[in-house]
Amino acid sequence: MKTRRNRGRVVAAALAAMCAAAVLPGRAHAADPGEYGFDPGAKKVQGATANVEASELDEGVPYRSTIRPGEKLYYRVVLDDVSNAYVSAVAVPGGSGPVAYGDGIKVSLRETDDTSCGSEQANFGSGEYARPITAYAYRTIEEGPASCQESGQYDVLVERETKDATDTRAWDLELRFLQEPRLKAASAMPTKAPENWPSGTPGPLTGQQQKRSGGSGYAQATSLENGRWQDTVAPGQTRFYRVPVGWGQQIHATAGLSNSTGAAGEFVGSALTLSLANPAQGFVSDATLAYSGSPASASLSPLPPVAYRNRYDSSTQVNAMRFAGWYYLAVSLSPKLKESFGAEPIPFELSVQVKNEAEESPYEGDAGVFGVTDQDREVARKGQNAEQAAKSGPMKVVAAAGIGTGTVLVLGLGVWTLLARRRTAAAAPAAPASGAAGPGGHGPPQGR
């Protein structure tokens, strides 16, 4: 029995070693500075210049597409008559060089007769440097007569604005279509925006600073909880993070850029941009800082606690805080710093505070991406991104490093075969001590 137990331990150890080798850190989805990390499950889709030829987007499925300067591209979604719907587009210019203040994208959701349901624009602003920017359009269900309330097909129109007529390079797009869950009791929900909410700025955090490396895209965003987080960002690079914010909770964030340890450089306006997006990847707010080589910081303007009624406010900063879930922080550093301070990454601190106790969800059943669970908070504590969290189960760990189940089975069978041969050899009669030939007239193998 002892021998069998030992053999079982050998097999378990061998399989564990194979799994451990499969999940060595730092191997999956490595990205160069400035490279955007698209959702690995994203499907490719081509936008149509004619709306009747538009490809349909499925709910909850990420998509990749491209758009050229001045293009107006159509996609299509099918909506019911009871759900609020959201379609987001992340524009990824890549290494497209300088951009103008108004360069960017506009996303709109429209009826097939071109009636607009809602739209949002995103541009590069005063920083005038290329980086991933996001915008979303939505259809909301309203009481009384209103447009865009019927079930059926709707157009998603993505438009690109580029001032430079000589720029012909395409931008990548990451698209996503989501629908909000139904309310428990719609009649009991407030239908007016909040008149007052705590708008004070919390005091600075104290305590130990911790290191946590940001992701290269929304899908790879590193999870954070309350605390002071240290990372580095290179000129032209964007780091992504995500924070679980429940109903009734209020998020505050500050990015502080370290002093330059190299030679002194010229003053750079809008050197760093800290931006916030909501769970549907809709833009919420941003803040910028100027840099001359000395420490500098920028904080997001005070934002209201997450509440369903926020959607009725006319301010983007307020109405975008309309549901709970993972909120995304992006830290972008201008490529202009490379000329003044060199290409080496600069350390920075991201301070995150989520205030108040989480309140009950207003939705029926599972809130999906529009809610925060205890598991989400544990993921934030561990610092996992969405892919790591999804693949943290026993067998899913193997898949996270790109090694298939079939490969594991083959390796496992190899271990079992080896042990079976050893058992057979151990059970066979001992060879004659003199090395005399056996029944076949051959002596024992030599040299082993």
C-alpha positions as a LaTeX table, in Angstrom:
\begin{tabular}{lrrr}
\hline
Residue & $x$ (\AA) & $y$ (\AA) & $z$ (\AA) \\
\hline
Met1 & 0.00 & 0.00 & 0.00 \\
Lys2 & 2.85 & 2.34 & 0.83 \\
Thr3 & 4.41 & 1.76 & $-2.61$ \\
Arg4 & 1.12 & 2.55 & $-4.38$ \\
Arg5 & 0.67 & 5.73 & $-2.36$ \\
Asn6 & 4.18 & 6.84 & $-3.27$ \\
Arg7 & 3.50 & 6.15 & $-6.95$ \\
Gly8 & 0.31 & 8.19 & $-6.74$ \\
Arg9 & 2.27 & 11.02 & $-5.22$ \\
Val10 & 4.80 & 10.82 & $-8.04$ \\
Val11 & 1.99 & 11.12 & $-10.61$ \\
Ala12 & 0.37 & 14.01 & $-8.75$ \\
Ala13 & 3.71 & 15.78 & $-8.45$ \\
Ala14 & 4.46 & 15.28 & $-12.13$ \\
Leu15 & 1.08 & 16.66 & $-13.20$ \\
Ala16 & 1.43 & 19.55 & $-10.78$ \\
Ala17 & 4.85 & 20.35 & $-12.21$ \\
Met18 & 3.42 & 20.35 & $-15.73$ \\
Cys19 & 0.60 & 22.67 & $-14.68$ \\
Ala20 & 3.03 & 24.93 & $-12.85$ \\
Ala21 & 5.20 & 25.16 & $-15.92$ \\
Ala22 & 2.11 & 26.07 & $-17.91$ \\
Val23 & 1.27 & 29.06 & $-15.74$ \\
Leu24 & 4.60 & 30.76 & $-15.27$ \\
Pro25 & 3.88 & 34.48 & $-14.90$ \\
Gly26 & 4.60 & 37.03 & $-17.56$ \\
Arg27 & 4.02 & 34.79 & $-20.58$ \\
Ala28 & 0.47 & 35.64 & $-21.62$ \\
His29 & $-0.43$ & 38.65 & $-23.70$ \\
Ala30 & 2.81 & 40.56 & $-23.26$ \\
Ala31 & 2.61 & 43.94 & $-24.97$ \\
Asp32 & 5.27 & 46.44 & $-26.00$ \\
Pro33 & 5.00 & 49.99 & $-24.63$ \\
Gly34 & 2.23 & 51.79 & $-26.46$ \\
Glu35 & 0.65 & 48.59 & $-27.79$ \\
Tyr36 & $-3.04$ & 48.14 & $-26.91$ \\
Gly37 & $-4.16$ & 44.79 & $-25.51$ \\
Phe38 & $-7.39$ & 43.82 & $-27.25$ \\
Asp39 & $-9.79$ & 41.32 & $-25.71$ \\
Pro40 & $-8.35$ & 37.92 & $-26.75$ \\
Gly41 & $-11.89$ & 36.71 & $-27.49$ \\
Ala42 & $-12.74$ & 39.61 & $-29.79$ \\
Lys43 & $-14.28$ & 38.71 & $-33.15$ \\
Lys44 & $-13.33$ & 40.64 & $-36.27$ \\
Val45 & $-16.12$ & 42.58 & $-37.93$ \\
Gln46 & $-16.07$ & 45.01 & $-40.85$ \\
Gly47 & $-18.03$ & 48.22 & $-40.68$ \\
Ala48 & $-20.33$ & 49.01 & $-43.61$ \\
Thr49 & $-20.60$ & 52.33 & $-45.39$ \\
Ala50 & $-24.26$ & 51.52 & $-46.18$ \\
Asn51 & $-26.45$ & 50.83 & $-43.16$ \\
Val52 & $-28.45$ & 48.09 & $-44.91$ \\
Glu53 & $-25.22$ & 46.10 & $-45.29$ \\
Ala54 & $-24.21$ & 46.42 & $-41.62$ \\
Ser55 & $-23.03$ & 43.33 & $-39.69$ \\
Glu56 & $-24.93$ & 42.47 & $-36.51$ \\
Leu57 & $-23.23$ & 42.68 & $-33.10$ \\
Asp58 & $-24.21$ & 40.09 & $-30.49$ \\
Glu59 & $-24.77$ & 41.18 & $-26.91$ \\
Gly60 & $-21.79$ & 40.74 & $-24.59$ \\
Val61 & $-19.38$ & 39.74 & $-27.38$ \\
Pro62 & $-16.27$ & 41.89 & $-27.95$ \\
Tyr63 & $-15.46$ & 42.83 & $-31.55$ \\
Arg64 & $-12.49$ & 44.29 & $-33.43$ \\
Ser65 & $-12.79$ & 46.56 & $-36.43$ \\
Thr66 & $-10.93$ & 49.42 & $-38.15$ \\
Ile67 & $-11.84$ & 52.91 & $-39.29$ \\
Arg68 & $-10.05$ & 55.35 & $-41.60$ \\
Pro69 & $-10.05$ & 59.17 & $-41.52$ \\
Gly70 & $-13.43$ & 60.63 & $-42.36$ \\
Glu71 & $-15.17$ & 57.26 & $-42.49$ \\
Lys72 & $-18.70$ & 56.70 & $-41.24$ \\
Leu73 & $-19.19$ & 53.01 & $-40.51$ \\
Tyr74 & $-22.39$ & 51.18 & $-39.63$ \\
Tyr75 & $-22.95$ & 48.14 & $-37.45$ \\
Arg76 & $-26.29$ & 46.75 & $-36.30$ \\
Val77 & $-27.88$ & 45.54 & $-33.05$ \\
Val78 & $-31.26$ & 44.05 & $-32.21$ \\
Leu79 & $-33.02$ & 45.57 & $-29.20$ \\
Asp80 & $-36.11$ & 44.59 & $-27.23$ \\
Asp81 & $-38.63$ & 47.13 & $-25.94$ \\
Val82 & $-37.82$ & 46.86 & $-22.22$ \\
Ser83 & $-34.01$ & 47.07 & $-21.86$ \\
Asn84 & $-31.62$ & 50.00 & $-21.76$ \\
Ala85 & $-28.89$ & 49.32 & $-24.33$ \\
Tyr86 & $-25.26$ & 50.47 & $-24.64$ \\
Val87 & $-22.76$ & 50.21 & $-27.49$ \\
Ser88 & $-19.19$ & 51.33 & $-26.83$ \\
Ala89 & $-16.24$ & 51.92 & $-29.15$ \\
Val90 & $-12.64$ & 52.15 & $-28.02$ \\
Ala91 & $-10.55$ & 53.93 & $-30.67$ \\
Val92 & $-6.92$ & 52.78 & $-30.78$ \\
Pro93 & $-4.75$ & 55.05 & $-32.95$ \\
Gly94 & $-1.60$ & 53.01 & $-32.34$ \\
Gly95 & 1.56 & 54.78 & $-33.49$ \\
Ser96 & $-0.28$ & 57.29 & $-35.64$ \\
Gly97 & 1.79 & 60.25 & $-34.42$ \\
Pro98 & 0.50 & 63.73 & $-33.47$ \\
Val99 & $-3.22$ & 64.38 & $-33.43$ \\
Ala100 & $-5.27$ & 67.57 & $-33.31$ \\
Tyr101 & $-7.40$ & 68.78 & $-30.39$ \\
Gly102 & $-10.69$ & 67.72 & $-32.03$ \\
Asp103 & $-9.51$ & 64.43 & $-33.55$ \\
Gly104 & $-11.51$ & 61.48 & $-32.28$ \\
Ile105 & $-14.66$ & 59.45 & $-32.77$ \\
Lys106 & $-18.39$ & 59.83 & $-32.38$ \\
Val107 & $-20.65$ & 56.87 & $-31.58$ \\
Ser108 & $-24.40$ & 57.05 & $-32.08$ \\
Leu109 & $-27.28$ & 54.60 & $-31.79$ \\
Arg110 & $-29.99$ & 55.21 & $-34.38$ \\
Glu111 & $-33.23$ & 53.84 & $-35.69$ \\
Thr112 & $-32.94$ & 52.49 & $-39.24$ \\
Asp113 & $-34.68$ & 55.65 & $-40.51$ \\
Asp114 & $-31.72$ & 57.61 & $-39.05$ \\
Thr115 & $-33.56$ & 58.93 & $-35.97$ \\
Ser116 & $-30.89$ & 59.40 & $-33.29$ \\
Cys117 & $-31.38$ & 57.65 & $-29.95$ \\
Gly118 & $-28.21$ & 58.89 & $-28.28$ \\
Ser119 & $-24.57$ & 59.70 & $-29.03$ \\
Glu120 & $-21.24$ & 60.53 & $-27.44$ \\
Gln121 & $-17.96$ & 61.96 & $-28.73$ \\
Ala122 & $-14.42$ & 61.32 & $-27.57$ \\
Asn123 & $-11.36$ & 63.32 & $-28.63$ \\
Phe124 & $-7.74$ & 63.78 & $-27.61$ \\
Gly125 & $-8.18$ & 67.27 & $-26.18$ \\
Ser126 & $-5.41$ & 69.68 & $-25.30$ \\
Gly127 & $-2.81$ & 66.93 & $-24.92$ \\
Glu128 & $-2.92$ & 66.36 & $-28.67$ \\
Tyr129 & $-1.29$ & 62.94 & $-28.50$ \\
Ala130 & $-2.63$ & 59.62 & $-29.68$ \\
Arg131 & $-3.85$ & 57.18 & $-27.04$ \\
Pro132 & $-6.85$ & 54.84 & $-26.62$ \\
Ile133 & $-10.07$ & 56.82 & $-26.12$ \\
Thr134 & $-13.58$ & 55.48 & $-25.54$ \\
Ala135 & $-17.16$ & 56.62 & $-26.12$ \\
Tyr136 & $-20.57$ & 54.97 & $-25.94$ \\
Ala137 & $-24.09$ & 55.52 & $-27.21$ \\
Tyr138 & $-27.21$ & 54.30 & $-25.46$ \\
Arg139 & $-30.94$ & 53.82 & $-25.80$ \\
Thr140 & $-32.97$ & 54.32 & $-22.63$ \\
Ile141 & $-36.53$ & 53.20 & $-22.01$ \\
Glu142 & $-38.70$ & 56.19 & $-21.10$ \\
Glu143 & $-42.23$ & 56.74 & $-19.89$ \\
Gly144 & $-44.67$ & 58.27 & $-22.32$ \\
Pro145 & $-44.20$ & 58.85 & $-26.06$ \\
Ala146 & $-40.56$ & 58.86 & $-27.14$ \\
Ser147 & $-38.45$ & 57.68 & $-30.06$ \\
Cys148 & $-36.29$ & 54.55 & $-30.06$ \\
Gln149 & $-38.62$ & 52.61 & $-27.76$ \\
Glu150 & $-39.71$ & 49.81 & $-30.08$ \\
Ser151 & $-38.10$ & 46.40 & $-30.41$ \\
Gly152 & $-36.25$ & 45.67 & $-33.62$ \\
Gln153 & $-33.06$ & 46.49 & $-35.53$ \\
Tyr154 & $-31.02$ & 49.59 & $-34.73$ \\
Asp155 & $-27.95$ & 51.07 & $-36.39$ \\
Val156 & $-24.68$ & 51.80 & $-34.61$ \\
Leu157 & $-22.79$ & 54.57 & $-36.40$ \\
Val158 & $-19.09$ & 55.18 & $-35.67$ \\
Glu159 & $-17.60$ & 58.33 & $-37.21$ \\
Arg160 & $-13.96$ & 59.38 & $-37.23$ \\
Glu161 & $-12.83$ & 62.99 & $-37.25$ \\
Thr162 & $-9.26$ & 63.73 & $-38.40$ \\
Lys163 & $-8.05$ & 67.28 & $-39.11$ \\
Asp164 & $-4.87$ & 66.29 & $-40.96$ \\
Ala165 & $-5.82$ & 65.63 & $-44.58$ \\
Thr166 & $-2.56$ & 63.76 & $-45.18$ \\
Asp167 & $-3.27$ & 61.19 & $-42.46$ \\
Thr168 & $-4.58$ & 58.04 & $-44.15$ \\
Arg169 & $-3.76$ & 55.52 & $-41.42$ \\
Ala170 & $-6.52$ & 53.36 & $-40.00$ \\
Trp171 & $-7.38$ & 53.20 & $-36.32$ \\
Asp172 & $-8.39$ & 49.97 & $-34.64$ \\
Leu173 & $-11.75$ & 49.77 & $-32.88$ \\
Glu174 & $-12.90$ & 47.58 & $-29.99$ \\
Leu175 & $-16.71$ & 47.36 & $-29.93$ \\
Arg176 & $-19.09$ & 46.00 & $-27.31$ \\
Phe177 & $-22.89$ & 45.83 & $-27.04$ \\
Leu178 & $-24.54$ & 45.44 & $-23.61$ \\
Gln179 & $-28.08$ & 45.56 & $-22.24$ \\
Glu180 & $-28.95$ & 46.58 & $-18.71$ \\
Pro181 & $-30.92$ & 44.12 & $-16.53$ \\
Arg182 & $-34.55$ & 44.78 & $-15.69$ \\
Leu183 & $-35.44$ & 46.62 & $-12.51$ \\
Lys184 & $-37.14$ & 44.92 & $-9.58$ \\
Ala185 & $-39.84$ & 47.59 & $-9.48$ \\
Ala186 & $-39.48$ & 50.32 & $-12.08$ \\
Ser187 & $-42.38$ & 52.29 & $-10.63$ \\
Ala188 & $-40.52$ & 52.67 & $-7.31$ \\
Met189 & $-37.32$ & 54.09 & $-8.85$ \\
Pro190 & $-36.61$ & 57.85 & $-8.73$ \\
Thr191 & $-36.99$ & 59.55 & $-12.10$ \\
Lys192 & $-35.12$ & 62.75 & $-11.26$ \\
Ala193 & $-31.41$ & 63.45 & $-10.95$ \\
Pro194 & $-30.01$ & 63.90 & $-7.43$ \\
Glu195 & $-29.94$ & 67.51 & $-6.31$ \\
Asn196 & $-27.21$ & 67.12 & $-3.71$ \\
Trp197 & $-24.39$ & 64.64 & $-3.10$ \\
Pro198 & $-21.10$ & 64.68 & $-1.15$ \\
Ser199 & $-18.68$ & 66.66 & $-3.31$ \\
Gly200 & $-15.81$ & 67.06 & $-0.91$ \\
Thr201 & $-12.33$ & 65.76 & $-1.66$ \\
Pro202 & $-11.11$ & 63.08 & 0.78 \\
Gly203 & $-7.82$ & 63.46 & 2.56 \\
Pro204 & $-4.73$ & 61.78 & 1.12 \\
Leu205 & $-4.24$ & 58.10 & 1.84 \\
Thr206 & $-1.52$ & 56.98 & 4.19 \\
Gly207 & $-0.05$ & 53.55 & 4.73 \\
Gln208 & 2.21 & 51.28 & 2.75 \\
Gln209 & 2.54 & 51.83 & $-0.98$ \\
Gln210 & 2.21 & 48.62 & $-3.04$ \\
Lys211 & 3.43 & 47.76 & $-6.53$ \\
Arg212 & 0.92 & 46.58 & $-9.11$ \\
Ser213 & 1.52 & 46.62 & $-12.87$ \\
Gly214 & $-1.30$ & 47.94 & $-15.06$ \\
Gly215 & $-2.67$ & 46.17 & $-18.12$ \\
Ser216 & $-2.42$ & 47.20 & $-21.75$ \\
Gly217 & $-6.17$ & 47.40 & $-22.47$ \\
Tyr218 & $-9.63$ & 47.22 & $-20.92$ \\
Ala219 & $-9.66$ & 43.42 & $-21.12$ \\
Gln220 & $-6.26$ & 43.24 & $-19.35$ \\
Ala221 & $-7.00$ & 45.97 & $-16.79$ \\
Thr222 & $-5.41$ & 45.15 & $-13.44$ \\
Ser223 & $-7.83$ & 45.04 & $-10.51$ \\
Leu224 & $-7.30$ & 47.45 & $-7.62$ \\
Glu225 & $-8.88$ & 48.03 & $-4.23$ \\
Asn226 & $-8.45$ & 51.01 & $-1.91$ \\
Gly227 & $-4.81$ & 51.93 & $-1.54$ \\
Arg228 & $-1.69$ & 53.56 & $-2.91$ \\
Trp229 & $-0.45$ & 51.71 & $-5.98$ \\
Gln230 & 2.92 & 52.18 & $-7.61$ \\
Asp231 & 3.66 & 51.50 & $-11.29$ \\
Thr232 & 5.66 & 52.95 & $-14.17$ \\
Val233 & 4.51 & 54.38 & $-17.49$ \\
Ala234 & 6.62 & 55.11 & $-20.57$ \\
Pro235 & 6.10 & 58.00 & $-23.00$ \\
Gly236 & 3.34 & 57.02 & $-25.43$ \\
Gln237 & 2.05 & 54.25 & $-23.15$ \\
Thr238 & $-1.31$ & 53.79 & $-21.41$ \\
Arg239 & $-1.77$ & 51.65 & $-18.29$ \\
Phe240 & $-5.25$ & 50.26 & $-17.49$ \\
Tyr241 & $-6.77$ & 49.38 & $-14.10$ \\
Arg242 & $-10.24$ & 48.53 & $-12.84$ \\
Val243 & $-11.93$ & 49.12 & $-9.48$ \\
Pro244 & $-15.17$ & 47.51 & $-8.21$ \\
Val245 & $-17.64$ & 50.26 & $-7.26$ \\
Gly246 & $-20.98$ & 49.15 & $-5.80$ \\
Trp247 & $-24.33$ & 50.91 & $-5.58$ \\
Gly248 & $-24.10$ & 53.93 & $-3.31$ \\
Gln249 & $-20.30$ & 53.96 & $-3.41$ \\
Gln250 & $-18.16$ & 56.91 & $-4.47$ \\
Ile251 & $-14.78$ & 56.63 & $-6.23$ \\
His252 & $-11.88$ & 59.06 & $-5.90$ \\
Ala253 & $-8.58$ & 58.73 & $-7.78$ \\
Thr254 & $-5.32$ & 60.66 & $-8.02$ \\
Ala255 & $-2.26$ & 60.02 & $-10.19$ \\
Gly256 & 1.08 & 61.40 & $-9.02$ \\
Leu257 & 4.02 & 61.39 & $-11.44$ \\
Ser258 & 7.50 & 61.04 & $-9.94$ \\
Asn259 & 10.36 & 63.44 & $-10.51$ \\
Ser260 & 12.61 & 62.67 & $-13.46$ \\
Thr261 & 15.91 & 61.07 & $-12.45$ \\
Gly262 & 17.55 & 61.98 & $-15.78$ \\
Ala263 & 18.59 & 65.29 & $-17.22$ \\
Ala264 & 16.26 & 68.24 & $-16.85$ \\
Gly265 & 13.86 & 68.68 & $-19.73$ \\
Glu266 & 11.45 & 71.20 & $-21.14$ \\
Phe267 & 8.01 & 71.91 & $-19.72$ \\
Val268 & 5.32 & 69.61 & $-21.23$ \\
Gly269 & 1.66 & 70.60 & $-20.91$ \\
Ser270 & $-0.94$ & 67.82 & $-20.51$ \\
Ala271 & 1.92 & 65.38 & $-19.99$ \\
Leu272 & $-0.20$ & 62.79 & $-18.19$ \\
Thr273 & $-3.91$ & 62.03 & $-18.53$ \\
Leu274 & $-5.89$ & 60.14 & $-15.89$ \\
Ser275 & $-9.28$ & 59.04 & $-17.22$ \\
Leu276 & $-12.23$ & 57.09 & $-15.85$ \\
Ala277 & $-14.73$ & 54.93 & $-17.78$ \\
Asn278 & $-17.83$ & 53.17 & $-16.43$ \\
Pro279 & $-18.69$ & 49.43 & $-16.67$ \\
Ala280 & $-20.13$ & 49.91 & $-20.19$ \\
Gln281 & $-16.84$ & 51.61 & $-21.17$ \\
Gly282 & $-18.52$ & 54.99 & $-21.41$ \\
Phe283 & $-16.38$ & 58.03 & $-20.66$ \\
Val284 & $-16.91$ & 59.54 & $-17.20$ \\
Ser285 & $-14.18$ & 62.06 & $-16.44$ \\
Asp286 & $-10.49$ & 62.85 & $-16.84$ \\
Ala287 & $-7.71$ & 65.00 & $-15.40$ \\
Thr288 & $-4.35$ & 66.12 & $-16.75$ \\
Leu289 & $-1.09$ & 67.34 & $-15.32$ \\
Ala290 & 1.80 & 69.39 & $-16.71$ \\
Tyr291 & 5.36 & 68.18 & $-16.18$ \\
Ser292 & 8.78 & 69.78 & $-16.02$ \\
Gly293 & 10.70 & 67.00 & $-14.29$ \\
Ser294 & 9.46 & 67.75 & $-10.77$ \\
Pro295 & 6.76 & 65.68 & $-8.96$ \\
Ala296 & 3.24 & 66.52 & $-10.15$ \\
Ser297 & $-0.24$ & 65.11 & $-9.55$ \\
Ala298 & $-3.78$ & 65.25 & $-10.96$ \\
Ser299 & $-7.07$ & 64.19 & $-9.39$ \\
Leu300 & $-10.43$ & 63.38 & $-10.90$ \\
Ser301 & $-13.11$ & 65.93 & $-10.04$ \\
Pro302 & $-15.46$ & 64.74 & $-7.27$ \\
Leu303 & $-18.00$ & 62.28 & $-8.65$ \\
Pro304 & $-21.39$ & 61.33 & $-7.19$ \\
Pro305 & $-22.05$ & 57.99 & $-5.51$ \\
Val306 & $-23.26$ & 55.35 & $-7.97$ \\
Ala307 & $-27.05$ & 55.63 & $-8.28$ \\
Tyr308 & $-29.68$ & 54.68 & $-10.86$ \\
Arg309 & $-31.10$ & 58.22 & $-10.76$ \\
Asn310 & $-27.79$ & 59.74 & $-11.90$ \\
Arg311 & $-28.77$ & 58.96 & $-15.51$ \\
Tyr312 & $-31.30$ & 61.79 & $-15.43$ \\
Asp313 & $-28.62$ & 64.45 & $-14.90$ \\
Ser314 & $-27.45$ & 66.54 & $-17.87$ \\
Ser315 & $-23.80$ & 66.37 & $-16.82$ \\
Thr316 & $-21.74$ & 63.54 & $-18.36$ \\
Gln317 & $-19.72$ & 63.19 & $-15.16$ \\
Val318 & $-22.91$ & 62.55 & $-13.20$ \\
Asn319 & $-25.08$ & 60.55 & $-15.62$ \\
Ala320 & $-22.23$ & 58.15 & $-16.44$ \\
Met321 & $-22.19$ & 57.06 & $-12.77$ \\
Arg322 & $-25.48$ & 55.27 & $-13.38$ \\
Phe323 & $-24.66$ & 51.68 & $-12.46$ \\
Ala324 & $-22.38$ & 49.58 & $-10.31$ \\
Gly325 & $-19.60$ & 47.34 & $-11.61$ \\
Trp326 & $-15.96$ & 47.57 & $-12.62$ \\
Tyr327 & $-14.89$ & 51.17 & $-13.27$ \\
Tyr328 & $-11.79$ & 51.59 & $-15.44$ \\
Leu329 & $-8.88$ & 53.93 & $-14.77$ \\
Ala330 & $-6.39$ & 54.68 & $-17.55$ \\
Val331 & $-3.06$ & 56.47 & $-17.08$ \\
Ser332 & $-1.53$ & 57.80 & $-20.33$ \\
Leu333 & 1.83 & 59.52 & $-20.72$ \\
Ser334 & 2.48 & 61.88 & $-23.63$ \\
Pro335 & 5.12 & 60.75 & $-26.15$ \\
Lys336 & 6.44 & 64.34 & $-26.02$ \\
Leu337 & 8.22 & 63.43 & $-22.78$ \\
Lys338 & 10.53 & 61.17 & $-24.76$ \\
Glu339 & 12.16 & 64.19 & $-26.39$ \\
Ser340 & 12.60 & 66.05 & $-23.11$ \\
Phe341 & 13.21 & 63.32 & $-20.55$ \\
Gly342 & 14.11 & 60.17 & $-22.49$ \\
Ala343 & 12.24 & 56.97 & $-23.30$ \\
Glu344 & 12.60 & 55.28 & $-19.91$ \\
Pro345 & 9.38 & 54.65 & $-17.94$ \\
Ile346 & 8.66 & 57.12 & $-15.15$ \\
Pro347 & 7.34 & 55.88 & $-11.77$ \\
Phe348 & 3.94 & 57.10 & $-10.66$ \\
Glu349 & 1.50 & 56.47 & $-7.83$ \\
Leu350 & $-2.22$ & 55.82 & $-8.36$ \\
Ser351 & $-4.23$ & 56.51 & $-5.24$ \\
Val352 & $-7.71$ & 54.93 & $-5.15$ \\
Gln353 & $-10.44$ & 55.45 & $-2.56$ \\
Val354 & $-13.95$ & 53.94 & $-2.73$ \\
Lys355 & $-16.16$ & 55.40 & $-0.01$ \\
Asn356 & $-19.42$ & 54.18 & 1.63 \\
Glu357 & $-20.93$ & 50.75 & 2.19 \\
Ala358 & $-22.36$ & 49.04 & $-0.88$ \\
Glu359 & $-26.15$ & 49.12 & $-1.23$ \\
Glu360 & $-28.58$ & 46.59 & $-2.66$ \\
Ser361 & $-28.86$ & 46.16 & $-6.43$ \\
Pro362 & $-32.07$ & 47.51 & $-8.03$ \\
Tyr363 & $-32.11$ & 44.76 & $-10.68$ \\
Glu364 & $-33.99$ & 41.51 & $-10.93$ \\
Gly365 & $-31.70$ & 38.50 & $-10.59$ \\
Asp366 & $-28.06$ & 38.55 & $-11.69$ \\
Ala367 & $-26.76$ & 42.04 & $-12.44$ \\
Gly368 & $-23.95$ & 40.75 & $-14.66$ \\
Val369 & $-21.37$ & 43.44 & $-15.45$ \\
Phe370 & $-23.61$ & 46.03 & $-13.76$ \\
Gly371 & $-22.99$ & 44.79 & $-10.25$ \\
Val372 & $-20.25$ & 43.97 & $-7.74$ \\
Thr373 & $-19.97$ & 40.59 & $-6.01$ \\
Asp374 & $-17.85$ & 39.33 & $-3.12$ \\
Gln375 & $-15.84$ & 37.43 & $-5.72$ \\
Asp376 & $-15.14$ & 40.71 & $-7.54$ \\
Arg377 & $-13.79$ & 42.21 & $-4.34$ \\
Glu378 & $-11.57$ & 39.16 & $-3.83$ \\
Val379 & $-10.30$ & 39.51 & $-7.41$ \\
Ala380 & $-9.48$ & 43.17 & $-6.66$ \\
Arg381 & $-7.61$ & 42.13 & $-3.53$ \\
Lys382 & $-5.53$ & 39.67 & $-5.56$ \\
Gly383 & $-4.89$ & 42.13 & $-8.37$ \\
Gln384 & $-6.16$ & 39.85 & $-11.13$ \\
Asn385 & $-7.42$ & 41.00 & $-14.50$ \\
Ala386 & $-10.62$ & 39.60 & $-16.02$ \\
Glu387 & $-8.89$ & 36.80 & $-17.92$ \\
Gln388 & $-6.87$ & 35.67 & $-14.91$ \\
Ala389 & $-9.97$ & 35.69 & $-12.71$ \\
Ala390 & $-11.97$ & 33.67 & $-15.26$ \\
Lys391 & $-9.23$ & 31.07 & $-15.59$ \\
Ser392 & $-8.39$ & 30.62 & $-11.92$ \\
Gly393 & $-10.27$ & 27.27 & $-11.63$ \\
Pro394 & $-8.33$ & 23.96 & $-11.32$ \\
Met395 & $-8.27$ & 22.96 & $-15.02$ \\
Lys396 & $-8.73$ & 26.48 & $-16.38$ \\
Val397 & $-5.32$ & 27.41 & $-14.98$ \\
Val398 & $-3.75$ & 25.20 & $-17.63$ \\
Ala399 & $-5.56$ & 26.96 & $-20.45$ \\
Ala400 & $-4.41$ & 30.36 & $-19.18$ \\
Ala401 & $-0.86$ & 29.63 & $-20.34$ \\
Gly402 & $-1.87$ & 28.34 & $-23.73$ \\
Ile403 & $-1.42$ & 24.63 & $-23.01$ \\
Gly404 & $-4.41$ & 22.56 & $-24.05$ \\
Thr405 & $-6.20$ & 19.88 & $-22.08$ \\
Gly406 & $-5.21$ & 17.33 & $-24.70$ \\
Thr407 & $-1.55$ & 18.14 & $-24.16$ \\
Val408 & $-1.93$ & 17.66 & $-20.42$ \\
Leu409 & $-3.64$ & 14.32 & $-20.98$ \\
Val410 & $-0.87$ & 13.15 & $-23.30$ \\
Leu411 & 1.78 & 14.14 & $-20.78$ \\
Gly412 & $-0.21$ & 12.54 & $-18.00$ \\
Leu413 & $-0.53$ & 9.29 & $-19.95$ \\
Gly414 & 3.23 & 9.39 & $-20.48$ \\
Val415 & 3.77 & 9.53 & $-16.73$ \\
Trp416 & 1.36 & 6.63 & $-16.16$ \\
Thr417 & 3.05 & 4.58 & $-18.90$ \\
Leu418 & 6.45 & 5.14 & $-17.34$ \\
Leu419 & 5.20 & 4.07 & $-13.92$ \\
Ala420 & 3.43 & 1.03 & $-15.41$ \\
Arg421 & 6.68 & $-0.11$ & $-17.00$ \\
Arg422 & 8.46 & 0.27 & $-13.71$ \\
Arg423 & 5.81 & $-1.80$ & $-11.97$ \\
Thr424 & 6.14 & $-4.51$ & $-14.64$ \\
Ala425 & 9.90 & $-4.54$ & $-14.26$ \\
Ala426 & 9.61 & $-4.76$ & $-10.49$ \\
Ala427 & 7.17 & $-7.67$ & $-10.71$ \\
Ala428 & 9.31 & $-9.70$ & $-13.22$ \\
Pro429 & 11.49 & $-12.65$ & $-11.97$ \\
Ala430 & 15.02 & $-11.69$ & $-11.11$ \\
Ala431 & 17.63 & $-12.42$ & $-13.82$ \\
Pro432 & 20.15 & $-15.21$ & $-13.18$ \\
Ala433 & 23.02 & $-13.95$ & $-11.13$ \\
Ser434 & 25.60 & $-15.42$ & $-13.52$ \\
Gly435 & 24.14 & $-13.49$ & $-16.46$ \\
Ala436 & 23.28 & $-16.80$ & $-18.25$ \\
Ala437 & 21.05 & $-16.61$ & $-21.25$ \\
Gly438 & 17.33 & $-16.93$ & $-20.79$ \\
Pro439 & 14.93 & $-19.07$ & $-22.82$ \\
Gly440 & 15.54 & $-17.00$ & $-25.95$ \\
Gly441 & 19.29 & $-17.52$ & $-25.76$ \\
His442 & 19.98 & $-13.79$ & $-25.06$ \\
Gly443 & 21.69 & $-12.38$ & $-22.01$ \\
Pro444 & 20.40 & $-9.38$ & $-20.03$ \\
Pro445 & 20.85 & $-5.92$ & $-21.50$ \\
Gln446 & 24.26 & $-4.42$ & $-20.83$ \\
Gly447 & 25.27 & $-0.97$ & $-19.76$ \\
Arg448 & 22.07 & $-0.16$ & $-17.85$ \\
\hline
\end{tabular}
